[in-house]
Amino acid sequence: MNKRISLCLAHMSGKEQAFIQEAFDTNWVVPLGPNVNGFEEDLKHFVGNNKEVVALSAGTAAVHLALLACGVGPGDEVIVQSFTFCASSHPVTYLGATPVFVDSEADTWNMDPVLLEEAIKDRIAKTGKKPKAIVPVYLYGMPAKIEEIMAIADRYDIPVIEDAAEGLGSRYDGQVCGTFGRYGVLSFNGNKMITTSGGGALICPDEETKKKIMFYATQARESYPYYQHEEIGYNYRMSNICAGIGRGQMTISPTISIPANSIRNCLPEWKGSYCTRILLPVSTVTIG
Ligand SMILES: Cc1ncc(COP(=O)(O)O)c(C=O)c1O
């Protein structure tokens, strides 16, 4: 078979341009505005579980800010899945910390909970301190064994940042992936389940945390009528134009994984299934 199988092709609903046009008509051509707020609301509604969502310029930015909010800093270690895209681990190094890679298991191709616990014990024995965070991934949208990972993380009181960049719409036991840990990362890059051409979001536990993430995503600007900065911040907010694409995409989000998934288009026998079905099924997992 010589057919090329793309990860995911962009699939437009047709409503994206109306949101973008409105942004131009009202001159909201900036990294904030009604589309950004609307897209965040759409995502919040989609992920449920009383979570809050911050729209950002990339999934990588979301990983970075989640690590920052977990207090990761120079000299710390963060456990990351070894079989993933580099953006799961690069931000660990932005903060002067070191990634500790944990291999995947055969059922889901995601972080092996047994090896995770071994790694935690090993690092505590060797360094005298716990890893600062755990970053499991939902590779190709396949849910990781998140219940087992959460049980271990809770036992050692280590925050989990779920890298669901590739997993928008995937569920574990009915619950949206990215809503189990303290933070969940989404990406809207062109090869993801929905796209904003480029962009990402961070799923946050509550309103207060959302505000903190927004603060760091907008250059850590203090709330004065003039520019005052007391901490290091980043320029990570999503633009109102990109968010317009996102709002259009969210109008078809419940079904987006079906037409957008190019594997299904390549292989007729997989129509109606998910690309993740190329892996062995996990009994507790429901996807989509
Ligand atoms: C697993 C994973 N994590 C993080 C990212 C980073 O997302 P972005 O490209 O939006 O920065 C990606 C995608 O590129 C990804 O596949």
The ligand as an SDF file (V2000), in Angstrom:
LIG
                    3D

 16 16  0  0  0  0  0  0  0  0999 V2000
    1.7680   15.6090   21.8890 C   0  0  0  0  0  0  0  0  0  0  0  0
    1.9420   17.0480   21.5330 C   0  0  0  0  0  0  0  0  0  0  0  0
    2.2300   17.9290   22.5040 N   0  0  0  0  0  0  0  0  0  0  0  0
    2.3550   19.2430   22.2520 C   0  0  0  0  0  0  0  0  0  0  0  0
    2.2060   19.7320   20.9700 C   0  0  0  0  0  0  0  0  0  0  0  0
    2.4390   21.1960   20.7450 C   0  0  0  0  0  0  0  0  0  0  0  0
    1.3760   21.8480   20.1730 O   0  0  0  0  0  0  0  0  0  0  0  0
    1.6230   23.1700   19.2450 P   0  0  0  0  0  0  0  0  0  0  0  0
    2.1490   22.6680   17.9270 O   0  0  0  0  0  0  0  0  0  0  0  0
    0.2730   23.7790   19.1530 O   0  0  0  0  0  0  0  0  0  0  0  0
    2.6010   24.0240   19.9490 O   0  0  0  0  0  0  0  0  0  0  0  0
    1.9000   18.8480   19.9370 C   0  0  0  0  0  0  0  0  0  0  0  0
    1.6730   19.2850   18.5300 C   0  0  0  0  0  0  0  0  0  0  0  0
    2.3140   19.8780   17.8240 O   0  0  0  0  0  0  0  0  0  0  0  0
    1.7780   17.4700   20.2130 C   0  0  0  0  0  0  0  0  0  0  0  0
    1.5190   16.5950   19.2370 O   0  0  0  0  0  0  0  0  0  0  0  0
  1  2  1  0
  2  3  1  0
  2 15  2  0
  3  4  2  0
  4  5  1  0
  5  6  1  0
  5 12  2  0
  6  7  1  0
  7  8  1  0
  8  9  2  0
  8 10  1  0
  8 11  1  0
 12 13  1  0
 12 15  1  0
 13 14  2  0
 15 16  1  0
M  END
$$$$
